[in-house]
């Protein structure tokens, strides 16, 4: 019984994402800025899977009751120099839910995550984003290196005392 309830809860959450994805052009094709070979289903959230804290695009969409329109299309929610419409394949703001497909379905980018993610300007805007190949927080890397160095030093000292 508990498994059925958990499954239904999960199924309803997945359905919600699909509903929101259908409200923006190319909503099911928004690339993960950390790995463009996969998609980012929680487009309006900081977490790839959705839920929790909203990213700048999610905040913009909340302000307009999750309705795609000219104001959202022309905005640059993530501040990377491309409008939300350009990032989602609707540069002329002509797409409407249930209407014709977006003008473009290639060269898409994430409207809520500043790109390129490894640029100084973008790192400062989204300290919450972590991509394995991108290091934005230099102080975090320094402390990680110090910790690793400390571990090696302690191992050497322990070895020499034997």
Phi, psi and omega in degrees: 000314180298323180296319179298318180295316177298319179297316179295322177296316178297316181298319179292325177295317178297319179298322179299316179300317180297324178297314179292322179299325181288348182269000178228151179298137179055030184303331179272358183244016182289119184286151173284120182295345177272339181203094186293354178282348180234167182256164180245091186293331179270061190310323183268011185235158177290330177274135180306320182281351181095178181080157178078211185295137178278149172272178183304323179292320177298322177294316178301314181294323178297322181297335181248025179055040176055045178241119177289132178201183185302318183295318178291317182301317183277346179287156173244079188304319185269356175070027181262006177095356177244137178291160176302322179297317178297317182292330183258009175085019179233062187297335181261006177057046181253348184289143174224142180303131180083356181263210180296153176296160178301156181300317183240147174226014176235164182056038178278160174216173185276123182283353182246003180228118181299133179229148004288137188297337182268003178284151181301315181301319181284321179302320181293333183275338186219068180295345179282344183276131177233117174247136183303326183268000184238130176244111179262328186261092183298325180294326177295321179292321180297315181293327177294319179294319179297316180298316179296318178297321178295319179297315179298315180300315180297322179296318180295314180299316178298319180296317182291336181280348182285000000 
